[in-house]
């Protein structure tokens, strides 16, 4: 029988060769195997070769991912023929004759020798790298959106930017682990058993920076803008517009005090405190009942975007933020806030409206 060997043509041990000797030889990741393959997808005891001096047979010995010959998974011992390619995990081993003495090639000696480092730029599974980064980005954006919706508060720009930063880090880590694990290859059951797949690690890193980093920043900024507009929970633009001490007005024993006026990108936010000195609950609805005006501009309260409880229990003070779509004129010196009707059960014959006039404003 012509002297034969197994030549690694793909996988983390690319370039190594293993001499086939008479008797059984185990293939596996374990250091005690006869033919050691440092491949994370190879079982500790993966397959076995048996050489009787005339023929060489291959058998799977309970591996997790299976053993393949020429792309077909083996379920029983098979006889090897020159040119056959064995698939174990990511590794591909060609069953070929020993080279003649004096020819170049990897030394086919002791199988337990550590394989030389693969030459060339490491290659990684591009799809997996981008999937990891994309998932982190999606989860981060979802979490930020939920916090904004449930907490009724506008997250700051740095907090939104944590999402693309975390996604870039996750993508980089995945690329590094892929590169450290060795080049990516076609699956064990594939037909292209000797063709390397994947992309160079530098290309994956560049894609992570551009697509997940720069693109992720754009997505985060867009999501922050959209969620802020839908909910009204946008960060302030400019400073406080209320230019003096809080202004107030009352209806009976119900007092409304304006404590803050501020602009966001699309809205005017008015913070108010309502004190109910009546013996019954007071109800101050917003829809078609509350307006803010200055000059010829009148803004109506937006019930959905406001953080406001309509009913104030007797003997209590309750604060809230009323959101008005739009802005007062930037140069307006004063404003007026009107609540057309304050309802208190059992109270009749009193002025039910509240009008806070001449609220001093700073220029926007």
BAPA-544710 format. One record per atom (N, C-alpha, C): x, y, z. Coordinates in steps of 0.1 Angstrom, whole numbers, padded with zeros to 4 digits, always signed. Layout:
// residues N
XYZ ...
//
This chain:
// residues 364
+0008-0012+0000 +0000+0000+0000 +0009+0012+0000 +0006+0022-0009 +0013+0034-0009 +0012+0042+0003 +0023+0048+0008 +0022+0056+0020 +0012+0068+0018 +0003+0070+0027 -0007+0080+0026 -0007+0090+0038 -0013+0101+0037 -0014+0110+0048 -0027+0118+0047 -0030+0125+0057 -0041+0135+0057 -0035+0149+0057 -0039+0157+0047 -0034+0170+0045 -0045+0180+0048 -0043+0189+0058 -0054+0198+0062 -0054+0209+0051 -0066+0210+0044 -0067+0220+0034 -0076+0231+0038 -0083+0230+0049 -0091+0241+0054 -0093+0239+0069 -0094+0250+0076 -0096+0249+0091 -0085+0256+0099 -0087+0256+0112 -0077+0263+0120 -0063+0257+0119 -0062+0244+0115 -0049+0237+0114 -0044+0237+0100 -0049+0247+0092 -0045+0247+0077 -0030+0246+0075 -0026+0237+0067 -0012+0235+0064 -0006+0223+0071 -0012+0218+0081 -0007+0206+0088 -0009+0193+0080 -0001+0183+0082 -0003+0170+0076 -0001+0159+0087 -0008+0148+0085 -0008+0138+0095 -0005+0124+0088 +0006+0118+0092 +0009+0105+0086 +0000+0094+0091 -0005+0086+0082 -0013+0074+0085 -0005+0062+0087 -0006+0056+0099 +0002+0044+0102 -0007+0032+0104 -0002+0020+0104 -0011+0008+0106 -0017+0009+0120 -0030+0004+0121 -0037+0003+0133 -0047+0015+0134 -0054+0016+0145 -0064+0026+0147 -0058+0039+0151 -0063+0050+0146 -0059+0064+0149 -0072+0072+0151 -0072+0079+0163 -0084+0087+0166 -0081+0101+0161 -0092+0108+0156 -0092+0122+0152 -0100+0130+0162 -0095+0140+0168 -0103+0148+0178 -0096+0160+0183 -0103+0168+0191 -0098+0180+0196 -0089+0177+0209 -0092+0166+0215 -0084+0162+0227 -0070+0160+0224 -0061+0165+0234 -0047+0164+0232 -0042+0149+0232 -0050+0141+0237 -0047+0126+0237 -0051+0119+0224 -0057+0126+0215 -0061+0120+0202 -0048+0118+0194 -0049+0108+0185 -0037+0105+0177 -0035+0116+0166 -0046+0121+0161 -0046+0132+0151 -0053+0144+0158 -0046+0154+0163 -0052+0165+0171 -0056+0176+0161 -0069+0180+0161 -0074+0191+0154 -0078+0202+0163 -0071+0213+0164 -0075+0224+0173 -0087+0232+0167 -0098+0226+0166 -0110+0231+0159 -0121+0231+0169 -0127+0243+0173 -0138+0243+0183 -0150+0235+0179 -0152+0232+0166 -0164+0225+0162 -0161+0210+0161 -0149+0206+0164 -0145+0192+0164 -0147+0186+0178 -0153+0174+0179 -0155+0168+0193 -0141+0164+0198 -0141+0161+0211 -0128+0157+0217 -0124+0144+0211 -0133+0135+0209 -0130+0122+0202 -0141+0122+0191 -0136+0125+0179 -0146+0128+0168 -0147+0116+0158 -0136+0111+0153 -0136+0100+0143 -0124+0091+0145 -0124+0080+0137 -0113+0071+0138 -0109+0065+0125 -0096+0065+0122 -0091+0058+0110 -0086+0044+0114 -0088+0035+0105 -0083+0022+0108 -0075+0017+0095 -0062+0014+0097 -0054+0010+0085 -0049-0004+0088 -0052-0013+0078 -0048-0027+0080 -0036-0030+0071 -0030-0020+0065 -0018-0022+0056 -0022-0022+0042 -0035-0025+0039 -0040-0025+0025 -0051-0014+0023 -0060-0012+0033 -0070-0003+0031 -0071+0006+0044 -0077+0018+0042 -0079+0027+0053 -0094+0030+0054 -0100+0028+0065 -0114+0031+0067 -0116+0042+0077 -0127+0049+0075 -0130+0061+0084 -0144+0058+0090 -0145+0061+0104 -0157+0059+0111 -0159+0071+0121 -0172+0075+0122 -0175+0085+0132 -0177+0078+0146 -0172+0084+0156 -0172+0077+0169 -0180+0086+0179 -0192+0090+0175 -0201+0097+0183 -0199+0112+0184 -0194+0118+0173 -0192+0132+0173 -0205+0140+0174 -0203+0153+0178 -0215+0161+0179 -0220+0166+0166 -0211+0170+0157 -0214+0176+0144 -0213+0167+0132 -0209+0155+0135 -0208+0145+0124 -0195+0145+0117 -0193+0134+0109 -0181+0132+0101 -0185+0131+0087 -0178+0137+0077 -0182+0137+0063 -0171+0132+0054 -0175+0126+0043 -0166+0122+0033 -0171+0128+0020 -0163+0137+0014 -0167+0143+0002 -0181+0150+0002 -0184+0156+0014 -0196+0163+0016 -0208+0154+0021 -0206+0141+0021 -0217+0132+0026 -0214+0127+0040 -0224+0129+0049 -0222+0124+0063 -0222+0109+0063 -0212+0104+0070 -0211+0089+0071 -0219+0084+0083 -0225+0073+0082 -0233+0067+0092 -0227+0053+0096 -0218+0049+0088 -0211+0036+0090 -0197+0037+0085 -0188+0029+0089 -0174+0029+0084 -0173+0029+0069 -0165+0038+0063 -0163+0038+0048 -0148+0037+0045 -0146+0032+0033 -0132+0030+0028 -0128+0043+0021 -0116+0048+0025 -0111+0060+0018 -0103+0056+0006 -0104+0065-0004 -0097+0064-0017 -0089+0077-0019 -0078+0076-0025 -0070+0088-0027 -0078+0099-0033 -0076+0111-0028 -0084+0123-0032 -0096+0126-0024 -0101+0116-0016 -0112+0119-0007 -0109+0130+0002 -0120+0138+0006 -0118+0149+0016 -0127+0146+0028 -0121+0146+0039 -0128+0143+0052 -0132+0157+0058 -0145+0158+0063 -0150+0170+0069 -0152+0167+0084 -0145+0174+0093 -0147+0174+0107 -0148+0188+0112 -0160+0192+0117 -0162+0206+0121 -0159+0216+0110 -0150+0225+0112 -0146+0235+0102 -0135+0229+0093 -0129+0219+0098 -0117+0214+0091 -0119+0205+0080 -0111+0205+0070 -0111+0196+0058 -0097+0190+0057 -0097+0176+0056 -0085+0169+0055 -0085+0160+0042 -0076+0163+0033 -0075+0155+0021 -0067+0142+0023 -0072+0131+0018 -0065+0118+0019 -0056+0117+0006 -0043+0119+0008 -0034+0120-0004 -0022+0112-0001 -0014+0109-0012 -0002+0101-0010 +0009+0110-0003 +0018+0104+0004 +0029+0111+0010 +0038+0116-0002 +0043+0129+0000 +0052+0134-0011 +0065+0126-0011 +0072+0126-0022 +0084+0120-0023 +0095+0127-0015 +0105+0119-0011 +0115+0124-0002 +0122+0136-0009 +0124+0147-0001 +0131+0159-0006 +0121+0169-0011 +0108+0166-0013 +0099+0176-0018 +0095+0185-0006 +0090+0197-0010 +0086+0206+0000 +0072+0203+0005 +0068+0209+0016 +0055+0207+0022 +0055+0206+0037 +0044+0207+0043 +0043+0206+0058 +0048+0193+0063 +0055+0193+0074 +0060+0180+0079 +0049+0172+0084 +0049+0159+0079 +0037+0151+0082 +0039+0142+0095 +0047+0147+0104 +0051+0138+0115 +0041+0138+0126 +0045+0140+0138 +0037+0138+0150 +0024+0147+0149 +0013+0140+0151 +0000+0147+0150 -0003+0156+0161 +0004+0154+0173 +0001+0162+0184 +0009+0176+0184 +0017+0178+0174 +0025+0190+0173 +0015+0201+0172 +0018+0213+0178 +0009+0225+0176 +0010+0229+0162 -0001+0232+0155 +0000+0236+0141 +0005+0250+0140 +0012+0253+0128 +0017+0267+0126 +0006+0276+0124 +0008+0289+0127 -0002+0299+0125 -0006+0300+0110 -0019+0301+0108 -0023+0302+0094 -0018+0315+0088 -0014+0315+0076 -0009+0327+0069 -0020+0335+0064 -0017+0348+0061 -0027+0357+0055 -0036+0363+0066 -0045+0372+0061 -0054+0379+0070 -0065+0370+0075 -0067+0370+0089 -0078+0362+0094 -0092+0366+0087 -0100+0356+0085 -0113+0358+0079 -0124+0355+0089 -0135+0362+0088 -0146+0361+0098 -0159+0359+0091 -0169+0354+0098 -0183+0353+0092 -0189+0367+0093 -0190+0374+0082 -0195+0388+0081 -0209+0388+0087 -0218+0379+0083 -0232+0379+0087 -0233+0379+0102 -0225+0370+0108 -0226+0368+0123 -0222+0381+0130 -0211+0387+0125 -0206+0399+0131 -0216+0410+0131 -0222+0412+0119 -0232+0422+0118 -0245+0419+0125 -0248+0406+0126 -0260+0402+0134 -0259+0406+0148 -0247+0403+0154 -0245+0406+0168 -0246+0421+0171 -0239+0429+0163 -0240+0443+0164 -0254+0448+0162 -0261+0443+0152 -0274+0448+0149 -0284+0444+0160 -0283+0432+0166 -0291+0429+0177 -0289+0438+0189 -0277+0441+0193 -0274+0450+0204 -0280+0463+0201 -0279+0468+0189 -0284+0481+0185 -0299+0481+0187 -0306+0471+0182 -0321+0470+0182 -0325+0469+0197 -0319+0461+0205 -0323+0460+0219 -0321+0473+0226 -0310+0480+0224 -0307+0493+0230 -0317+0503+0226 -0321+0504+0213 -0331+0514+0209 -0344+0511+0215 -0348+0498+0215 -0361+0494+0221 -0361+0498+0236 -0350+0496+0243 -0350+0499+0258 -0351+0514+0259 -0344+0522+0251 -0345+0537+0252 -0359+0542+0249 -0365+0536+0239 -0379+0539+0236 -0389+0536+0247 -0387+0524+0253 -0396+0520+0264 -0394+0530+0276 -0382+0533+0279 -0379+0542+0291 -0386+0556+0288 -0385+0561+0276 -0391+0573+0272 -0406+0573+0273 -0412+0562+0268 -0427+0561+0268 -0432+0559+0282 -0426+0549+0289 -0431+0546+0302 -0428+0557+0313 -0415+0561+0312 -0411+0571+0322 -0415+0585+0319 -0421+0588+0307 -0425+0601+0303 -0414+0611+0306 -0402+0608+0301 -0391+0617+0303 -0382+0616+0291 -0376+0627+0287 -0367+0627+0275 -0353+0623+0279 -0348+0612+0273 -0334+0608+0276 -0325+0618+0269 -0313+0620+0276 -0303+0629+0270 -0296+0623+0258 -0290+0631+0250 -0283+0626+0238 -0272+0616+0241 -0264+0618+0252 -0254+0608+0255 -0260+0595+0258 -0271+0594+0265 -0278+0581+0268 -0282+0574+0255 -0288+0582+0245 -0291+0576+0233 -0279+0571+0225 -0268+0578+0226 -0256+0574+0219 -0249+0562+0225 -0253+0558+0237 -0247+0546+0243 -0251+0533+0235 -0263+0534+0228 -0267+0522+0220 -0258+0519+0208 -0255+0529+0199 -0245+0526+0189 -0231+0522+0194 -0227+0529+0205 -0214+0526+0210 -0213+0511+0215 -0224+0507+0222 -0224+0493+0227 -0225+0484+0215 -0232+0487+0205 -0233+0478+0193 -0220+0477+0186 -0213+0488+0185 -0199+0487+0178 -0190+0478+0187 -0190+0480+0200 -0182+0472+0208 -0185+0457+0207 -0198+0454+0207 -0203+0440+0205 -0198+0434+0191 -0200+0442+0181 -0195+0438+0168 -0180+0435+0167 -0172+0444+0174 -0158+0443+0174 -0154+0430+0182 -0160+0428+0193 -0157+0416+0201 -0160+0403+0193 -0172+0403+0186 -0175+0392+0178 -0165+0389+0167 -0161+0400+0160 -0151+0399+0150 -0138+0393+0155 -0134+0398+0167 -0121+0393+0173 -0122+0379+0177 -0134+0374+0182 -0135+0360+0186 -0135+0351+0173 -0142+0356+0163 -0142+0349+0150 -0128+0347+0145 -0120+0358+0145 -0107+0358+0140 -0098+0349+0148 -0100+0349+0161 -0092+0340+0170 -0095+0326+0168 -0108+0323+0164 -0112+0309+0163 -0107+0303+0150 -0102+0311+0141 -0097+0306+0128 -0106+0310+0117 -0102+0308+0104 -0110+0312+0093 -0123+0305+0092 -0133+0312+0086 -0146+0306+0084 -0146+0298+0072 -0154+0287+0072 -0155+0277+0061 -0169+0273+0059 -0171+0267+0048 -0184+0261+0045 -0187+0250+0055 -0200+0248+0058 -0204+0238+0068 -0199+0224+0064 -0199+0215+0074 -0193+0202+0071 -0201+0195+0060 -0213+0197+0059 -0221+0190+0049 -0221+0196+0035 -0214+0208+0034 -0214+0215+0021 -0206+0207+0010 -0207+0212-0002 -0200+0206-0013 -0187+0213-0016 -0185+0226-0012 -0172+0233-0014 -0163+0230-0002 -0158+0218-0001 -0151+0215+0011 -0137+0221+0012 -0132+0226+0001 -0118+0232+0002 -0118+0247-0001 -0129+0254+0000 -0129+0268-0003 -0132+0276+0009 -0123+0286+0012 -0125+0294+0024 -0136+0305+0021 -0144+0307+0031 -0154+0317+0029 -0152+0328+0040 -0162+0337+0041 -0160+0348+0051 -0153+0360+0044 -0151+0370+0052 -0144+0383+0047 -0132+0385+0056 -0122+0393+0051 -0111+0396+0060 -0116+0404+0072 -0109+0402+0083 -0113+0408+0096 -0113+0423+0095 -0104+0429+0087 -0104+0444+0086 -0116+0449+0079 -0122+0441+0069 -0134+0445+0062 -0146+0445+0072 -0146+0434+0080 -0157+0433+0090 -0156+0445+0100 -0144+0448+0105 -0143+0459+0114 -0147+0472+0108 -0143+0475+0095 -0147+0487+0088 -0162+0487+0087 -0168+0476+0083 -0183+0476+0082 -0190+0479+0095 -0184+0473+0106 -0190+0476+0119 -0190+0491+0122 -0178+0497+0120 -0177+0512+0122 -0186+0520+0114 -0187+0517+0101 -0195+0525+0092 -0210+0522+0093 -0214+0509+0093 -0228+0505+0093 -0234+0506+0106 -0228+0500+0116 -0233+0499+0129 -0230+0512+0137 -0218+0517+0135 -0214+0529+0143 -0221+0542+0137 -0216+0546+0125 -0222+0558+0119 -0236+0556+0116 -0240+0545+0109 -0254+0543+0106 -0262+0541+0119 -0257+0535+0129 -0264+0533+0142 -0267+0547+0148 -0257+0556+0147 -0259+0569+0153 -0271+0576+0146 -0271+0575+0133 -0282+0581+0125 -0296+0575+0129 -0296+0562+0131 -0308+0555+0135 -0312+0559+0149 -0303+0560+0158 -0306+0564+0172 -0311+0579+0172 -0304+0587+0164 -0309+0601+0163 -0323+0602+0158 -0326+0594+0147 -0339+0594+0141 -0350+0589+0151 -0346+0578+0158 -0355+0572+0168 -0358+0582+0179 -0348+0589+0184 -0350+0598+0195 -0359+0610+0190 -0357+0614+0178 -0365+0625+0172 -0379+0621+0171 -0382+0609+0165 -0395+0604+0163 -0403+0601+0176 -0396+0595+0185 -0403+0592+0198 -0406+0605+0206 -0396+0614+0205 -0399+0627+0212 -0411+0634+0206 -0412+0634+0193 -0423+0641+0187 -0436+0634+0190 -0436+0620+0189 -0449+0613+0192 -0454+0615+0206 -0444+0614+0216 -0448+0615+0230 -0448+0629+0236 -0441+0638+0229 -0439+0652+0235 -0428+0653+0245 -0421+0641+0247 -0410+0641+0257 -0397+0644+0250 -0396+0657+0246 -0384+0662+0240 -0375+0670+0250 -0362+0670+0248 -0354+0679+0257 -0356+0694+0254 -0353+0702+0263 -0355+0716+0262 -0346+0722+0251 -0351+0732+0245 -0342+0740+0236 -0342+0754+0241 -0331+0759+0246 -0331+0772+0252 -0334+0772+0267 -0335+0783+0273 -0336+0784+0288 -0351+0786+0292 -0352+0789+0304 -0366+0791+0310 -0371+0804+0305 -0384+0804+0301 -0391+0816+0295 -0398+0823+0305 -0402+0817+0317 -0409+0825+0327 -0399+0835+0333 -0402+0847+0332 -0392+0858+0336 -0393+0863+0350 -0403+0858+0358 -0405+0863+0372 -0410+0852+0380 -0414+0856+0392 -0420+0846+0402 -0432+0840+0396 -0436+0828+0400 -0448+0821+0395 -0461+0830+0396 -0469+0829+0386 -0482+0836+0385 -0493+0826+0388 -0504+0831+0393 -0515+0822+0397 -0529+0830+0396 -0539+0822+0396 -0553+0826+0396 -0561+0816+0403 -0573+0819+0408 -0581+0810+0415 -0596+0810+0411 -0603+0799+0413 -0617+0798+0411 -0622+0791+0423 -0629+0800+0432 -0633+0795+0445 -0621+0792+0453 -0620+0779+0458 -0608+0775+0466 -0598+0767+0457 -0600+0768+0444 -0590+0760+0435 -0581+0770+0429 -0568+0769+0432 -0558+0778+0427 -0548+0771+0417 -0546+0777+0406 -0536+0772+0396 -0525+0782+0395 -0513+0776+0396 -0500+0784+0396 -0491+0780+0385 -0487+0789+0377 -0477+0786+0366 -0463+0787+0372 -0455+0777+0372 -0442+0777+0378 -0430+0776+0368 -0433+0772+0355 -0423+0771+0345 -0429+0771+0331 -0422+0778+0322 -0426+0778+0308 -0413+0775+0300 -0412+0765+0292 -0400+0761+0284 -0404+0756+0270 -0395+0758+0261 -0397+0753+0248 -0389+0740+0245 -0395+0731+0237 -0387+0720+0232 -0387+0722+0216 -0382+0712+0209 -0381+0714+0194 -0395+0717+0188 -0405+0710+0193 -0419+0712+0186 -0429+0718+0196 -0427+0718+0209 -0437+0721+0218 -0433+0732+0228 -0444+0737+0235 -0442+0746+0246 -0447+0738+0259 -0438+0737+0269 -0442+0730+0281 -0444+0739+0292 -0456+0738+0299 -0460+0747+0310 -0462+0738+0322 -0454+0741+0332 -0455+0733+0345 -0464+0741+0354 -0474+0734+0360 -0484+0741+0368 -0486+0733+0381 -0490+0740+0391 -0494+0733+0404 -0508+0737+0407 -0517+0728+0410 -0531+0730+0413 -0533+0726+0428 -0538+0736+0435 -0542+0734+0450 -0557+0734+0451 -0562+0724+0456 -0577+0722+0458 -0580+0724+0473 -0586+0736+0476 -0591+0738+0490 -0605+0735+0492 -0612+0730+0482 -0626+0726+0483 -0628+0713+0491 -0640+0710+0494 -0644+0698+0501 -0646+0686+0492 -0647+0689+0479 -0649+0679+0469 -0637+0679+0459 -0635+0668+0451 -0625+0668+0441 -0628+0679+0430 -0617+0684+0425 -0618+0694+0414 -0613+0688+0401 -0620+0691+0391 -0616+0685+0378 -0612+0696+0368 -0600+0695+0363 -0595+0705+0353 -0591+0697+0341 -0600+0695+0331 -0596+0688+0319 -0588+0697+0309 -0581+0691+0300 -0573+0699+0291 -0580+0700+0277 -0586+0690+0272 -0591+0690+0258 -0602+0701+0257 -0599+0710+0247 -0608+0721+0244 -0611+0729+0256 -0602+0730+0266 -0605+0737+0278 -0594+0745+0283 -0582+0743+0277 -0570+0750+0282 -0562+0755+0271 -0559+0768+0271 -0552+0775+0260 -0541+0784+0266 -0531+0786+0258 -0520+0795+0261 -0518+0805+0249 -0518+0818+0252 -0518+0827+0241 -0508+0839+0244 -0503+0844+0233 -0495+0856+0234 -0496+0863+0221 -0499+0876+0221 -0501+0883+0208 -0512+0877+0200 -0510+0874+0188 -0520+0868+0179 -0518+0852+0178 -0510+0847+0187 -0508+0832+0187 -0515+0826+0199 -0523+0816+0196 -0530+0808+0206 -0527+0793+0204 -0523+0787+0215 -0519+0773+0215 -0529+0765+0223 -0533+0754+0218 -0542+0745+0226 -0535+0734+0233 -0539+0730+0245 -0532+0719+0252 -0534+0706+0245 -0524+0698+0245 -0524+0685+0239 -0525+0674+0250 -0537+0669+0250 -0540+0659+0261 -0531+0647+0261 -0528+0642+0249 -0520+0629+0249 -0506+0632+0253 -0500+0643+0249 -0486+0646+0251 -0483+0652+0265 -0494+0655+0272 -0492+0662+0285 -0491+0651+0297 -0484+0655+0307 -0483+0647+0319 -0492+0654+0330 -0505+0650+0329 -0515+0658+0336 -0526+0649+0341 -0529+0651+0354 -0541+0643+0360 -0552+0653+0361 -0564+0650+0355 -0575+0659+0355 -0581+0662+0368 -0581+0652+0377 -0588+0653+0390 -0578+0655+0401 -0581+0665+0410 -0573+0669+0421 -0581+0666+0434 -0576+0657+0443 -0584+0654+0455 -0585+0666+0464 -0596+0667+0472 -0597+0678+0481 -0586+0679+0491 -0582+0692+0494 -0572+0694+0504 -0558+0690+0500 -0555+0690+0486 -0542+0685+0482 -0537+0695+0471 -0524+0693+0468 -0517+0701+0457 -0511+0691+0448 -0514+0693+0435 -0509+0684+0425 -0502+0691+0413 -0491+0686+0409 -0483+0692+0399 -0484+0685+0386 -0483+0691+0375 -0483+0685+0362 -0477+0694+0351 -0474+0688+0340 -0468+0695+0328 -0478+0694+0317 -0482+0706+0312 -0491+0706+0301 -0483+0710+0288 -0485+0702+0278 -0478+0703+0265 -0487+0710+0255 -0482+0721+0249 -0489+0728+0239 -0481+0727+0226 -0488+0722+0215 -0482+0721+0202 -0478+0735+0196 -0466+0737+0193 -0461+0749+0188 -0455+0758+0198 -0451+0770+0194 -0444+0780+0203 -0451+0793+0203 -0449+0801+0214 -0453+0815+0215 -0443+0823+0207 -0447+0835+0203 -0437+0843+0195 -0424+0845+0203 -0413+0844+0197 -0400+0844+0204 -0398+0858+0211 -0404+0868+0206 -0402+0881+0212 -0413+0886+0222 -0423+0877+0224 -0434+0880+0233 -0429+0884+0247 -0435+0895+0253 -0431+0899+0266 -0440+0893+0277 -0453+0890+0273 -0462+0884+0283 -0471+0873+0276 -0477+0865+0284 -0486+0854+0279 -0497+0853+0288 -0508+0846+0284 -0520+0844+0292 -0524+0829+0291 -0526+0823+0302 -0531+0809+0303 -0545+0809+0308 -0554+0802+0301 -0568+0801+0304 -0573+0787+0305 -0580+0784+0316 -0587+0772+0318 -0602+0776+0319 -0609+0772+0308 -0623+0778+0307 -0633+0773+0317 -0631+0760+0322 -0640+0755+0332 -0633+0747+0342 -0635+0750+0355 -0631+0741+0366 -0643+0735+0373 -0644+0722+0373 -0656+0716+0378 -0654+0711+0392 -0662+0715+0401 -0662+0710+0415 -0676+0705+0418 -0678+0693+0422 -0692+0687+0424 -0699+0695+0435 -0711+0699+0432 -0719+0706+0442 -0717+0721+0443 -0707+0726+0436 -0705+0740+0436 -0711+0747+0425 -0720+0757+0428 -0728+0764+0418 -0727+0779+0421 -0730+0787+0411 -0730+0802+0413 -0717+0808+0414 -0706+0802+0411 -0693+0808+0412 -0686+0808+0398 -0677+0817+0396 -0669+0817+0383 -0661+0805+0382 -0664+0797+0372 -0657+0784+0371 -0644+0785+0362 -0640+0796+0357 -0629+0798+0349 -0617+0803+0356 -0605+0800+0351 -0592+0805+0356 -0585+0811+0345 -0581+0824+0347 -0573+0831+0336 -0561+0837+0343 -0549+0833+0340 -0537+0839+0345 -0531+0848+0335 -0533+0861+0338 -0529+0871+0328 -0515+0877+0331 -0510+0883+0320 -0497+0890+0321 -0486+0881+0327 -0484+0869+0322 -0473+0861+0326 -0461+0866+0320 -0451+0871+0327 -0439+0877+0321 -0430+0867+0314 -0425+0870+0302 -0417+0861+0294 -0404+0866+0291 -0394+0858+0290 -0381+0861+0284 -0381+0858+0269 -0373+0865+0262 -0372+0862+0248 -0367+0849+0245 -0372+0842+0235 -0368+0828+0233 -0354+0828+0225 
//
